[in-house]
């Protein structure tokens, strides 16, 4: 999958809300104090939403993380990965 196909033109409200609520899983201190700041942060760091855990694995592998031997659950539990209610995954590089 080409990188531009994985990037969203605009981060969804759902992805923003999940990241805002769970930003502590990736960062020691909050990077956003409002959902609007969270959206701006996600857009600035070029966060991506991918449709499946297989695509999360591929993205992380292409980003240099060794995911060989990790279960899908371990990949999904990576600090950079936020599961979204619709079954997709938000990936935020910290």
N, CA, C and O atoms as a GROMACS GRO file, in nm:
protein
  376
    1UNK      N    1   0.084  -0.118   0.000
    1UNK     CA    2   0.000   0.000   0.000
    1UNK      C    3   0.089   0.124   0.000
    1UNK      O    4   0.183   0.134   0.079
    2UNK      N    5   0.059   0.215  -0.086
    2UNK     CA    6   0.137   0.338  -0.093
    2UNK      C    7   0.109   0.424   0.030
    2UNK      O    8  -0.002   0.424   0.084
    3UNK      N    9   0.213   0.496   0.074
    3UNK     CA   10   0.200   0.577   0.194
    3UNK      C   11   0.084   0.675   0.184
    3UNK      O   12   0.010   0.691   0.281
    4UNK      N   13   0.067   0.740   0.070
    4UNK     CA   14  -0.039   0.839   0.059
    4UNK      C   15  -0.178   0.777   0.070
    4UNK      O   16  -0.273   0.845   0.106
    5UNK      N   17  -0.190   0.649   0.038
    5UNK     CA   18  -0.319   0.582   0.051
    5UNK      C   19  -0.354   0.558   0.197
    5UNK      O   20  -0.472   0.547   0.231
    6UNK      N   21  -0.252   0.551   0.285
    6UNK     CA   22  -0.278   0.525   0.425
    6UNK      C   23  -0.307   0.654   0.502
    6UNK      O   24  -0.370   0.649   0.607
    7UNK      N   25  -0.263   0.766   0.452
    7UNK     CA   26  -0.285   0.893   0.521
    7UNK      C   27  -0.428   0.940   0.499
    7UNK      O   28  -0.484   0.922   0.391
    8UNK      N   29  -0.484   1.000   0.600
    8UNK     CA   30  -0.617   1.057   0.588
    8UNK      C   31  -0.602   1.205   0.555
    8UNK      O   32  -0.511   1.272   0.604
    9UNK      N   33  -0.692   1.255   0.473
    9UNK     CA   34  -0.691   1.398   0.446
    9UNK      C   35  -0.726   1.476   0.571
    9UNK      O   36  -0.674   1.585   0.595
   10UNK      N   37  -0.815   1.420   0.650
   10UNK     CA   38  -0.859   1.486   0.773
   10UNK      C   39  -0.880   1.375   0.876
   10UNK      O   40  -0.943   1.273   0.847
   11UNK      N   41  -0.828   1.396   0.993
   11UNK     CA   42  -0.844   1.298   1.100
   11UNK      C   43  -0.991   1.300   1.145
   11UNK      O   44  -1.047   1.408   1.169
   12UNK      N   45  -1.052   1.184   1.157
   12UNK     CA   46  -1.193   1.176   1.193
   12UNK      C   47  -1.215   1.220   1.337
   12UNK      O   48  -1.123   1.220   1.419
   13UNK      N   49  -1.339   1.257   1.367
   13UNK     CA   50  -1.375   1.293   1.504
   13UNK      C   51  -1.353   1.175   1.597
   13UNK      O   52  -1.309   1.193   1.711
   14UNK      N   53  -1.383   1.054   1.550
   14UNK     CA   54  -1.366   0.934   1.632
   14UNK      C   55  -1.219   0.913   1.665
   14UNK      O   56  -1.185   0.889   1.781
   15UNK      N   57  -1.131   0.922   1.566
   15UNK     CA   58  -0.987   0.904   1.590
   15UNK      C   59  -0.935   1.010   1.686
   15UNK      O   60  -0.855   0.982   1.774
   16UNK      N   61  -0.982   1.133   1.667
   16UNK     CA   62  -0.940   1.242   1.755
   16UNK      C   63  -0.983   1.217   1.898
   16UNK      O   64  -0.904   1.235   1.991
   17UNK      N   65  -1.108   1.175   1.917
   17UNK     CA   66  -1.160   1.152   2.051
   17UNK      C   67  -1.086   1.038   2.121
   17UNK      O   68  -1.053   1.048   2.240
   18UNK      N   69  -1.058   0.931   2.048
   18UNK     CA   70  -0.986   0.818   2.108
   18UNK      C   71  -0.845   0.861   2.146
   18UNK      O   72  -0.800   0.833   2.257
   19UNK      N   73  -0.776   0.928   2.055
   19UNK     CA   74  -0.640   0.973   2.086
   19UNK      C   75  -0.641   1.068   2.206
   19UNK      O   76  -0.558   1.054   2.296
   20UNK      N   77  -0.733   1.164   2.207
   20UNK     CA   78  -0.739   1.261   2.316
   20UNK      C   79  -0.758   1.190   2.450
   20UNK      O   80  -0.693   1.224   2.549
   21UNK      N   81  -0.848   1.092   2.454
   21UNK     CA   82  -0.876   1.019   2.578
   21UNK      C   83  -0.761   0.929   2.621
   21UNK      O   84  -0.741   0.908   2.741
   22UNK      N   85  -0.685   0.877   2.524
   22UNK     CA   86  -0.582   0.777   2.556
   22UNK      C   87  -0.440   0.823   2.527
   22UNK      O   88  -0.350   0.740   2.519
   23UNK      N   89  -0.418   0.952   2.510
   23UNK     CA   90  -0.284   1.001   2.473
   23UNK      C   91  -0.178   0.961   2.574
   23UNK      O   92  -0.060   0.955   2.540
   24UNK      N   93  -0.217   0.933   2.697
   24UNK     CA   94  -0.123   0.892   2.800
   24UNK      C   95  -0.058   0.756   2.774
   24UNK      O   96   0.044   0.725   2.835
   25UNK      N   97  -0.115   0.676   2.684
   25UNK     CA   98  -0.052   0.547   2.652
   25UNK      C   99   0.075   0.567   2.571
   25UNK      O  100   0.160   0.478   2.566
   26UNK      N  101   0.089   0.682   2.506
   26UNK     CA  102   0.206   0.708   2.423
   26UNK      C  103   0.297   0.816   2.482
   26UNK      O  104   0.419   0.811   2.465
   27UNK      N  105   0.239   0.911   2.551
   27UNK     CA  106   0.316   1.024   2.603
   27UNK      C  107   0.306   1.034   2.754
   27UNK      O  108   0.200   1.009   2.812
   28UNK      N  109   0.417   1.070   2.820
   28UNK     CA  110   0.418   1.085   2.966
   28UNK      C  111   0.335   1.204   3.011
   28UNK      O  112   0.275   1.202   3.118
   29UNK      N  113   0.332   1.308   2.928
   29UNK     CA  114   0.254   1.428   2.959
   29UNK      C  115   0.160   1.455   2.843
   29UNK      O  116   0.194   1.424   2.728
   30UNK      N  117   0.044   1.512   2.868
   30UNK     CA  118  -0.051   1.539   2.760
   30UNK      C  119   0.010   1.628   2.652
   30UNK      O  120   0.080   1.725   2.682
   31UNK      N  121  -0.019   1.595   2.528
   31UNK     CA  122   0.024   1.679   2.416
   31UNK      C  123  -0.090   1.770   2.371
   31UNK      O  124  -0.071   1.861   2.291
   32UNK      N  125  -0.210   1.743   2.423
   32UNK     CA  126  -0.327   1.823   2.386
   32UNK      C  127  -0.418   1.838   2.507
   32UNK      O  128  -0.440   1.744   2.583
   33UNK      N  129  -0.469   1.959   2.524
   33UNK     CA  130  -0.561   1.984   2.634
   33UNK      C  131  -0.706   1.992   2.588
   33UNK      O  132  -0.797   1.996   2.670
   34UNK      N  133  -0.727   1.993   2.456
   34UNK     CA  134  -0.862   1.991   2.400
   34UNK      C  135  -0.862   1.897   2.280
   34UNK      O  136  -0.756   1.861   2.228
   35UNK      N  137  -0.980   1.858   2.237
   35UNK     CA  138  -0.987   1.772   2.118
   35UNK      C  139  -0.938   1.845   1.994
   35UNK      O  140  -0.880   1.784   1.904
   36UNK      N  141  -0.959   1.975   1.988
   36UNK     CA  142  -0.909   2.054   1.874
   36UNK      C  143  -0.756   2.049   1.870
   36UNK      O  144  -0.698   2.032   1.763
   37UNK      N  145  -0.691   2.063   1.985
   37UNK     CA  146  -0.545   2.052   1.991
   37UNK      C  147  -0.501   1.910   1.954
   37UNK      O  148  -0.398   1.892   1.890
   38UNK      N  149  -0.578   1.810   1.995
   38UNK     CA  150  -0.546   1.672   1.960
   38UNK      C  151  -0.551   1.652   1.809
   38UNK      O  152  -0.464   1.587   1.752
   39UNK      N  153  -0.654   1.707   1.745
   39UNK     CA  154  -0.667   1.695   1.600
   39UNK      C  155  -0.548   1.762   1.530
   39UNK      O  156  -0.490   1.705   1.438
   40UNK      N  157  -0.512   1.881   1.576
   40UNK     CA  158  -0.398   1.952   1.516
   40UNK      C  159  -0.269   1.872   1.535
   40UNK      O  160  -0.188   1.863   1.443
   41UNK      N  161  -0.251   1.815   1.653
   41UNK     CA  162  -0.132   1.733   1.677
   41UNK      C  163  -0.129   1.614   1.581
   41UNK      O  164  -0.025   1.586   1.521
   42UNK      N  165  -0.240   1.544   1.567
   42UNK     CA  166  -0.245   1.427   1.479
   42UNK      C  167  -0.217   1.466   1.334
   42UNK      O  168  -0.146   1.394   1.263
   43UNK      N  169  -0.271   1.577   1.291
   43UNK     CA  170  -0.246   1.623   1.155
   43UNK      C  171  -0.100   1.664   1.137
   43UNK      O  172  -0.040   1.636   1.033
   44UNK      N  173  -0.042   1.730   1.237
   44UNK     CA  174   0.097   1.774   1.229
   44UNK      C  175   0.194   1.657   1.225
   44UNK      O  176   0.296   1.662   1.155
   45UNK      N  177   0.166   1.551   1.299
   45UNK     CA  178   0.259   1.438   1.304
   45UNK      C  179   0.227   1.332   1.198
   45UNK      O  180   0.286   1.224   1.197
   46UNK      N  181   0.133   1.365   1.110
   46UNK     CA  182   0.097   1.277   0.999
   46UNK      C  183   0.052   1.139   1.047
   46UNK      O  184   0.092   1.037   0.992
   47UNK      N  185  -0.030   1.138   1.150
   47UNK     CA  186  -0.089   1.014   1.199
   47UNK      C  187  -0.168   0.949   1.086
   47UNK      O  188  -0.218   1.018   0.996
   48UNK      N  189  -0.178   0.818   1.091
   48UNK     CA  190  -0.250   0.745   0.988
   48UNK      C  191  -0.354   0.654   1.051
   48UNK      O  192  -0.340   0.610   1.165
   49UNK      N  193  -0.458   0.626   0.975
   49UNK     CA  194  -0.557   0.527   1.014
   49UNK      C  195  -0.550   0.417   0.910
   49UNK      O  196  -0.556   0.443   0.790
   50UNK      N  197  -0.537   0.294   0.958
   50UNK     CA  198  -0.530   0.179   0.868
   50UNK      C  199  -0.646   0.085   0.901
   50UNK      O  200  -0.696   0.084   1.014
   51UNK      N  201  -0.688   0.005   0.802
   51UNK     CA  202  -0.810  -0.074   0.819
   51UNK      C  203  -0.796  -0.205   0.896
   51UNK      O  204  -0.897  -0.263   0.936
   52UNK      N  205  -0.674  -0.253   0.917
   52UNK     CA  206  -0.661  -0.386   0.979
   52UNK      C  207  -0.530  -0.398   1.055
   52UNK      O  208  -0.438  -0.318   1.038
   53UNK      N  209  -0.523  -0.500   1.140
   53UNK     CA  210  -0.401  -0.525   1.216
   53UNK      C  211  -0.288  -0.565   1.122
   53UNK      O  212  -0.172  -0.538   1.150
   54UNK      N  213  -0.321  -0.629   1.010
   54UNK     CA  214  -0.219  -0.663   0.911
   54UNK      C  215  -0.154  -0.536   0.856
   54UNK      O  216  -0.032  -0.532   0.834
   55UNK      N  217  -0.233  -0.432   0.835
   55UNK     CA  218  -0.179  -0.306   0.786
   55UNK      C  219  -0.101  -0.233   0.895
   55UNK      O  220  -0.004  -0.162   0.865
   56UNK      N  221  -0.142  -0.249   1.021
   56UNK     CA  222  -0.063  -0.193   1.132
   56UNK      C  223   0.074  -0.258   1.131
   56UNK      O  224   0.177  -0.191   1.139
   57UNK      N  225   0.075  -0.391   1.122
   57UNK     CA  226   0.201  -0.466   1.120
   57UNK      C  227   0.290  -0.419   1.005
   57UNK      O  228   0.409  -0.397   1.023
   58UNK      N  229   0.232  -0.403   0.888
   58UNK     CA  230   0.309  -0.359   0.770
   58UNK      C  231   0.364  -0.218   0.791
   58UNK      O  232   0.480  -0.191   0.761
   59UNK      N  233   0.282  -0.128   0.842
   59UNK     CA  234   0.324   0.010   0.865
   59UNK      C  235   0.440   0.014   0.964
   59UNK      O  236   0.541   0.081   0.940
   60UNK      N  237   0.425  -0.056   1.076
   60UNK     CA  238   0.530  -0.056   1.178
   60UNK      C  239   0.659  -0.117   1.124
   60UNK      O  240   0.768  -0.068   1.150
   61UNK      N  241   0.646  -0.225   1.048
   61UNK     CA  242   0.763  -0.289   0.988
   61UNK      C  243   0.834  -0.192   0.894
   61UNK      O  244   0.957  -0.180   0.898
   62UNK      N  245   0.758  -0.123   0.810
   62UNK     CA  246   0.817  -0.027   0.716
   62UNK      C  247   0.876   0.094   0.788
   62UNK      O  248   0.963   0.163   0.734
   63UNK      N  249   0.829   0.120   0.910
   63UNK     CA  250   0.881   0.232   0.989
   63UNK      C  251   1.005   0.194   1.069
   63UNK      O  252   1.064   0.277   1.138
   64UNK      N  253   1.045   0.066   1.059
   64UNK     CA  254   1.168   0.023   1.125
   64UNK      C  255   1.148  -0.056   1.254
   64UNK      O  256   1.247  -0.095   1.317
   65UNK      N  257   1.026  -0.079   1.294
   65UNK     CA  258   1.002  -0.157   1.416
   65UNK      C  259   1.004  -0.306   1.378
   65UNK      O  260   0.940  -0.347   1.281
   66UNK      N  261   1.076  -0.385   1.455
   66UNK     CA  262   1.081  -0.529   1.430
   66UNK      C  263   0.957  -0.593   1.491
   66UNK      O  264   0.949  -0.608   1.613
   67UNK      N  265   0.863  -0.630   1.407
   67UNK     CA  266   0.739  -0.691   1.455
   67UNK      C  267   0.736  -0.842   1.429
   67UNK      O  268   0.636  -0.910   1.455
   68UNK      N  269   0.848  -0.894   1.377
   68UNK     CA  270   0.858  -1.037   1.351
   68UNK      C  271   0.844  -1.111   1.483
   68UNK      O  272   0.911  -1.078   1.581
   69UNK      N  273   0.760  -1.211   1.485
   69UNK     CA  274   0.743  -1.291   1.605
   69UNK      C  275   0.642  -1.236   1.704
   69UNK      O  276   0.608  -1.304   1.801
   70UNK      N  277   0.592  -1.114   1.682
   70UNK     CA  278   0.491  -1.058   1.771
   70UNK      C  279   0.353  -1.106   1.727
   70UNK      O  280   0.324  -1.118   1.608
   71UNK      N  281   0.269  -1.134   1.824
   71UNK     CA  282   0.131  -1.170   1.793
   71UNK      C  283   0.055  -1.045   1.750
   71UNK      O  284   0.101  -0.933   1.774
   72UNK      N  285  -0.061  -1.064   1.688
   72UNK     CA  286  -0.144  -0.950   1.652
   72UNK      C  287  -0.182  -0.869   1.775
   72UNK      O  288  -0.189  -0.746   1.769
   73UNK      N  289  -0.206  -0.937   1.886
   73UNK     CA  290  -0.241  -0.867   2.010
   73UNK      C  291  -0.125  -0.781   2.059
   73UNK      O  292  -0.146  -0.668   2.105
   74UNK      N  293  -0.003  -0.833   2.048
   74UNK     CA  294   0.114  -0.755   2.089
   74UNK      C  295   0.134  -0.634   1.999
   74UNK      O  296   0.172  -0.527   2.046
   75UNK      N  297   0.109  -0.651   1.870
   75UNK     CA  298   0.120  -0.538   1.776
   75UNK      C  299   0.014  -0.434   1.811
   75UNK      O  300   0.043  -0.315   1.816
   76UNK      N  301  -0.108  -0.479   1.836
   76UNK     CA  302  -0.217  -0.387   1.870
   76UNK      C  303  -0.193  -0.316   2.002
   76UNK      O  304  -0.244  -0.206   2.024
   77UNK      N  305  -0.114  -0.378   2.091
   77UNK     CA  306  -0.084  -0.316   2.221
   77UNK      C  307   0.034  -0.221   2.217
   77UNK      O  308   0.069  -0.163   2.320
   78UNK      N  309   0.097  -0.203   2.102
   78UNK     CA  310   0.208  -0.108   2.091
   78UNK      C  311   0.158   0.031   2.129
   78UNK      O  312   0.045   0.068   2.097
   79UNK      N  313   0.242   0.107   2.196
   79UNK     CA  314   0.202   0.240   2.244
   79UNK      C  315   0.155   0.331   2.131
   79UNK      O  316   0.071   0.418   2.152
   80UNK      N  317   0.209   0.311   2.012
   80UNK     CA  318   0.176   0.397   1.897
   80UNK      C  319   0.042   0.364   1.834
   80UNK      O  320  -0.007   0.439   1.750
   81UNK      N  321  -0.019   0.253   1.874
   81UNK     CA  322  -0.139   0.202   1.808
   81UNK      C  323  -0.261   0.223   1.897
   81UNK      O  324  -0.262   0.185   2.014
   82UNK      N  325  -0.362   0.284   1.839
   82UNK     CA  326  -0.487   0.311   1.908
   82UNK      C  327  -0.600   0.241   1.832
   82UNK      O  328  -0.629   0.277   1.718
   83UNK      N  329  -0.663   0.142   1.894
   83UNK     CA  330  -0.776   0.073   1.831
   83UNK      C  331  -0.896   0.167   1.832
   83UNK      O  332  -0.927   0.229   1.934
   84UNK      N  333  -0.964   0.176   1.719
   84UNK     CA  334  -1.081   0.262   1.708
   84UNK      C  335  -1.207   0.176   1.712
   84UNK      O  336  -1.204   0.060   1.673
   85UNK      N  337  -1.318   0.232   1.757
   85UNK     CA  338  -1.442   0.156   1.773
   85UNK      C  339  -1.493   0.090   1.645
   85UNK      O  340  -1.566  -0.010   1.651
   86UNK      N  341  -1.458   0.144   1.529
   86UNK     CA  342  -1.507   0.086   1.404
   86UNK      C  343  -1.419  -0.027   1.352
   86UNK      O  344  -1.442  -0.078   1.242
   87UNK      N  345  -1.318  -0.068   1.430
   87UNK     CA  346  -1.232  -0.178   1.390
   87UNK      C  347  -1.106  -0.136   1.317
   87UNK      O  348  -1.023  -0.221   1.284
   88UNK      N  349  -1.089  -0.007   1.292
   88UNK     CA  350  -0.968   0.043   1.229
   88UNK      C  351  -0.868   0.079   1.338
   88UNK      O  352  -0.899   0.069   1.457
   89UNK      N  353  -0.749   0.121   1.297
   89UNK     CA  354  -0.643   0.152   1.392
   89UNK      C  355  -0.578   0.286   1.358
   89UNK      O  356  -0.546   0.312   1.242
   90UNK      N  357  -0.560   0.369   1.458
   90UNK     CA  358  -0.487   0.494   1.446
   90UNK      C  359  -0.345   0.468   1.487
   90UNK      O  360  -0.321   0.409   1.592
   91UNK      N  361  -0.247   0.509   1.404
   91UNK     CA  362  -0.106   0.495   1.438
   91UNK      C  363  -0.047   0.635   1.450
   91UNK      O  364  -0.057   0.717   1.359
   92UNK      N  365   0.014   0.660   1.566
   92UNK     CA  366   0.073   0.790   1.597
   92UNK      C  367   0.219   0.768   1.631
   92UNK      O  368   0.250   0.695   1.725
   93UNK      N  369   0.308   0.829   1.555
   93UNK     CA  370   0.450   0.816   1.587
   93UNK      C  371   0.486   0.919   1.692
   93UNK      O  372   0.463   1.039   1.675
   94UNK      N  373   0.544   0.870   1.803
   94UNK     CA  374   0.569   0.956   1.918
   94UNK      C  375   0.694   1.032   1.914
   94UNK      O  376   0.724   1.107   2.007
   0.00000   0.00000   0.00000
